[in-house]
Amino acid sequence: MKYFILIIIILVLSAGLLILWGVYSPAGSSEELVVFLVKKGEGLNQIAENLQEQDLIKNKYFFIAYTLFKKQEKDLIAGEYELSYSMNVPKILQKISSGDRIKRIITIIEGWTVKDIEQKLNMGEIDPSLEGYLFPDTYEIHPDDELADIIKKMQDNFNKKITEEIRQKITAQQKALEQVIIMASILEREVQTLEDKKVVSGILWKRMDNNMFLQADATVTYITGGKSTELTKEELAIDSPYNTYKYKGLPPGPISNPGLNSILAAIHPVKTKYWFYLSTSEAETIFSTTLAEHEAARQKYLK
C-alpha cells in the first residue's frame, strides 16, 4: 500500500513538474518576432491550437490549462500580435488578454470627402450620407478592424468634438446642426485660415439672409470631383442642387468632412462690409465690397 501511495505521489509530482515545465518554459530561445492572429469569434481551444501550430507553445493543453486556471478564457482579444518563441505561456496570455495588438496610425485630412476616405482605407464603400460627420483626425486602427469599426471611431469622435456647449450655441442661433456642418464643409474647401473662414462664414450667411446665391466654387468641384479653382461655363451651368451658382441656399448636404475650426467658424461668423471673396494661387483670400471690386480682383489674381 505504501508503495502504491508513493507511486501516486511520484506521478502527481511528475505531472505537476511537467505542467510547470510546459507553462513556464518557452517553446524556443529565438527572440525573433512573429505575427500571430486571433480571429474574431475564435475560442480558447482554437487559439491554443494555432499557437501550437506556429510552434509558439509546446502543447496546446498547457495554454488551455493555464488560461482556465487564471480564469481568463473570456479575456482573449481578437487582433494581430507580435510574439516570439522565447515567450512562455504566461507572457503570451498576458499579451493576448491585454489587447496589446499590432496597430497602425491613419490620418484623415480636414476637408476630405467620403470618397477620399474610401481611397485611403481601401476597405469598401462608405455610406454617402455620412459625408460631413466623419471627423478628420489621427486614428489608431488594428488589422482586424472592419470598416464599420473605423467609421464608428470617426462618428464617436465627431460626437465628442461637437460638445453640448456647441450644440446649444447652434440652437440659440435657430440653426440646425446639419446647416452648420454643411456651411463648415464649404468653408473647409474654400479658404485656409481660421480668420478667413470666419469672414467668409459671415459673407455666406449674409448672402443667404439676402436671398443671394452662395456661389461657392467648392460646391461645383464636389459635383465634378475636380480640384481646379477656375470653373468653366459648362461646370457653372451643371443642374445639380449642389451647384450654388444655380440654386440658392445651402446644398442638400455637406461637401466634405470639416475640422473643428471650420465648424466653429460656421458658428461664429464675423460681420464685415464684404460681399465677395476669392482665393489666389498662394491660398491668400482677397475680399471685396462690390461686384466691380471683385471682378477687378479676379482679373488681377486669377488671370
ChimeraX attribute file (.defattr): number of C-alpha atoms within 10 A of each C-alpha:
attribute: neighborCount
match mode: 1-to-1
recipient: residues
	/A:1	6
	/A:2	7
	/A:3	8
	/A:4	9
	/A:5	10
	/A:6	11
	/A:7	12
	/A:8	12
	/A:9	12
	/A:10	12
	/A:11	12
	/A:12	12
	/A:13	12
	/A:14	12
	/A:15	12
	/A:16	12
	/A:17	12
	/A:18	13
	/A:19	17
	/A:20	13
	/A:21	14
	/A:22	21
	/A:23	23
	/A:24	16
	/A:25	17
	/A:26	21
	/A:27	20
	/A:28	15
	/A:29	11
	/A:30	11
	/A:31	11
	/A:32	10
	/A:33	12
	/A:34	14
	/A:35	13
	/A:36	20
	/A:37	19
	/A:38	21
	/A:39	14
	/A:40	12
	/A:41	9
	/A:42	13
	/A:43	15
	/A:44	19
	/A:45	14
	/A:46	15
	/A:47	21
	/A:48	20
	/A:49	17
	/A:50	17
	/A:51	22
	/A:52	17
	/A:53	13
	/A:54	13
	/A:55	15
	/A:56	24
	/A:57	28
	/A:58	21
	/A:59	17
	/A:60	22
	/A:61	17
	/A:62	20
	/A:63	27
	/A:64	22
	/A:65	14
	/A:66	20
	/A:67	22
	/A:68	13
	/A:69	10
	/A:70	11
	/A:71	10
	/A:72	15
	/A:73	17
	/A:74	11
	/A:75	15
	/A:76	21
	/A:77	19
	/A:78	22
	/A:79	20
	/A:80	21
	/A:81	21
	/A:82	16
	/A:83	20
	/A:84	23
	/A:85	19
	/A:86	19
	/A:87	21
	/A:88	22
	/A:89	25
	/A:90	16
	/A:91	16
	/A:92	22
	/A:93	20
	/A:94	15
	/A:95	18
	/A:96	23
	/A:97	18
	/A:98	12
	/A:99	15
	/A:100	14
	/A:101	23
	/A:102	16
	/A:103	16
	/A:104	10
	/A:105	9
	/A:106	13
	/A:107	12
	/A:108	19
	/A:109	16
	/A:110	20
	/A:111	23
	/A:112	22
	/A:113	25
	/A:114	22
	/A:115	15
	/A:116	14
	/A:117	20
	/A:118	15
	/A:119	12
	/A:120	12
	/A:121	13
	/A:122	10
	/A:123	12
	/A:124	10
	/A:125	13
	/A:126	15
	/A:127	11
	/A:128	11
	/A:129	10
	/A:130	16
	/A:131	22
	/A:132	26
	/A:133	23
	/A:134	27
	/A:135	27
	/A:136	24
	/A:137	14
	/A:138	12
	/A:139	16
	/A:140	11
	/A:141	17
	/A:142	17
	/A:143	14
	/A:144	17
	/A:145	13
	/A:146	12
	/A:147	15
	/A:148	11
	/A:149	12
	/A:150	17
	/A:151	18
	/A:152	12
	/A:153	16
	/A:154	20
	/A:155	17
	/A:156	15
	/A:157	17
	/A:158	20
	/A:159	14
	/A:160	11
	/A:161	13
	/A:162	16
	/A:163	10
	/A:164	11
	/A:165	9
	/A:166	15
	/A:167	14
	/A:168	12
	/A:169	14
	/A:170	19
	/A:171	12
	/A:172	10
	/A:173	9
	/A:174	9
	/A:175	13
	/A:176	12
	/A:177	18
	/A:178	15
	/A:179	17
	/A:180	20
	/A:181	26
	/A:182	24
	/A:183	26
	/A:184	30
	/A:185	30
	/A:186	30
	/A:187	32
	/A:188	28
	/A:189	23
	/A:190	22
	/A:191	22
	/A:192	15
	/A:193	14
	/A:194	16
	/A:195	14
	/A:196	21
	/A:197	28
	/A:198	24
	/A:199	25
	/A:200	29
	/A:201	26
	/A:202	22
	/A:203	23
	/A:204	26
	/A:205	20
	/A:206	18
	/A:207	18
	/A:208	14
	/A:209	10
	/A:210	9
	/A:211	11
	/A:212	16
	/A:213	17
	/A:214	23
	/A:215	19
	/A:216	20
	/A:217	22
	/A:218	27
	/A:219	26
	/A:220	26
	/A:221	21
	/A:222	18
	/A:223	16
	/A:224	11
	/A:225	12
	/A:226	11
	/A:227	12
	/A:228	10
	/A:229	16
	/A:230	11
	/A:231	14
	/A:232	9
	/A:233	8
	/A:234	7
	/A:235	16
	/A:236	16
	/A:237	12
	/A:238	16
	/A:239	12
	/A:240	15
	/A:241	18
	/A:242	24
	/A:243	28
	/A:244	22
	/A:245	22
	/A:246	17
	/A:247	16
	/A:248	17
	/A:249	21
	/A:250	23
	/A:251	19
	/A:252	13
	/A:253	19
	/A:254	26
	/A:255	29
	/A:256	31
	/A:257	31
	/A:258	29
	/A:259	25
	/A:260	18
	/A:261	18
	/A:262	29
	/A:263	25
	/A:264	19
	/A:265	24
	/A:266	29
	/A:267	23
	/A:268	16
	/A:269	20
	/A:270	17
	/A:271	14
	/A:272	13
	/A:273	12
	/A:274	16
	/A:275	18
	/A:276	20
	/A:277	23
	/A:278	23
	/A:279	18
	/A:280	15
	/A:281	10
	/A:282	7
	/A:283	12
	/A:284	14
	/A:285	18
	/A:286	15
	/A:287	21
	/A:288	17
	/A:289	13
	/A:290	13
	/A:291	12
	/A:292	10
	/A:293	14
	/A:294	19
	/A:295	15
	/A:296	13
	/A:297	19
	/A:298	16
	/A:299	10
	/A:300	10
	/A:301	15
	/A:302	14
	/A:303	7
